[in-house]
Each structure stands twice: as structure tokens, then as C-alpha cells.
């Protein structure tokens, strides 16, 4: 993927969302992203559930996460509890 095009896309997205202080260069953007991840991202049961869903999808193909027949009562036909793993309890 073209690094500069990706940077410009996310910079423009930030501008459209009225996010101030966006880095001026791709290198500065990467440094800010790395700093943000290092300071704020932590592993949690929710992350484990998302990783499980991503792995299952990769193993079974792109449409593997669909739970079967859609439920017409919901927009898009599915509820969150139908498309994700069982809740993780602590």
C-alpha cells in the first residue's frame, strides 16, 4: 500500500472530523500512532473476542462470521450476540 496515500487519507479524514493537531508528515503520523498505542492500548477480554472472530473468519473464508439466517427484526438482519463469540466473563 502506498504509505503517502494512506497518510493523506487519514489526515483528510481527521480534518473532516475536526480533529486538530494532526501531524504534518507521514513519519510524524506514524510516531504519534506508535506513541498512542504504547500509552493507551491494553489487552482485554474484548480484544480476545475480536481476535477469535478474526481468526475464525480467516480460517473459514470471508463470510464465515455470518451466523446463518438473518433476523428481519434488526437492521442488517443480525444482532451483535449473533455475530460474535459468547461474552467473556471475568
N, C-alpha and C positions, 0 to 999 in steps of 0.2 A: 504494500500500500504506500502511496506517496505521502511521506511524512509531512511535507509542507502543506499539501492539500488538506490533510486531516487536521493540522493545526488551524488553518484558516477556517475550516468548517466549524470547529468547536469555539474558536474566537468569535465568529459571527453569531453562533448560537447564544453565547454568553452576552453579546451585545443586545440581541433581540430580547433576552430575558432581563435586561437592565442590570446585569451583574458588572459592577465596577471593578477596576483594578486588575483587569485581565492582562496577563503577561504579553509583552510586545513581540517575542520571538518564540519559535518552536522549542529551542533549548531552554529558555526560561519557563515555558509552559510545562515541559517535562520535569524540570526541577521542582516546580510548585506542586505538580501532581504527586511526585515521589514524596515530597515533604508532607503533603496532606495525608497520603496513605499511611506513612510511617507514624504520624501523630494521632490519627483518628480511627483507623481501621483495626478491628479486633475480630477474632474468630468467635462465633456464637452458634447456638443450635440452629438458628435461621440460615446461617451460611452453610452448615452441614446439609440442611434440607435442600437448598438450592444446588449444591454440588451433586447431591444424589440425583436430583431431577435432570441436571445437565448430563451426568454420566449415563443415566438410563436412556435419555434421548439419543446420545451419540451411539450407544450400543444397538438400539432398535430402529434408528432412522429418524428423519426429521419430524414425522408426525406421531412418534411413539408416545408422546405425553398425553395425547387425547384419550380420555377415559372411556370412550365408546359412544353411545348415543347421546346427542345433546339434549339438554333440558330446555324446552321452549319458554319456560318461565323467566329465564335470565338472558340479559343481553349477551350475544355471542354464544348462548346455549350452554355455558359451563359456569360452575361456581368454583371459587378458589379451592375448596376442600375436595373437589373432583379432580383437579389437575395437578395437585401437589402431593407430596408424601404425607403420611399421617403426622399430626402435630408431635413435636418433640417435647417431652415433659422433663422437667428437671427434678 
